[in-house]
Amino acid sequence: MASLPTANTEITQFFQHWLETFAGYVREVDYASARPLFHPDVLAFGTHNDVIPGLDQWITTQWDNVWPKTSDFRFIIDQASVLASSDGTIATVVVPWTSTGYHPDGSAFPRPGRATMVFSRHCDGWLCVHSHMSLNRGVPQTSHANRPVKAW
């Protein structure tokens, strides 16, 4: 059986940087800066909806229900797997992440999860066309922080 189509070093490093960049926008609750990383018609799965068609709907139904209500979001970069098509037009990133959630009384709890993201190469770079981020089993789905949105 053939091995998985592991991305080359250049593509892997690009996506490691992409993950760090996106995680920073999540921590800052900066939707405006994160928006250009995604195709406008991205298809996403998330905690609050099954299939979310399009970036605008994803921001209002998922990002806005999670990013301001959590903190400390980070991908675990050294556990990321990056796969790429042989022609270099499609890539998939599989990576765990961590964050902090908050109970109604303000006490913090660990909020780990995992993500799968599919990217398509466009003339000006890579855009995420599908994202599925989910919490690990047993992690409370609701978090109660109330951080401000930096930019829509």
Buried (B, 14 or more C-beta within 10 A) or exposed (E): EEEEEEBEEEBBEBBBEBBEEBBBBBBBBBBEBBBEBBBEEBBBBBBBBEEBEBBEEBBEBBBBBBBBBBBBBBBEBEEBBBBBEEEEEBBBBBBBBBBBBBEEEEEBEEBEBBBBBBBBBEEEEBBBBBBBBBBEEEBEEEBBBEBEBBEE
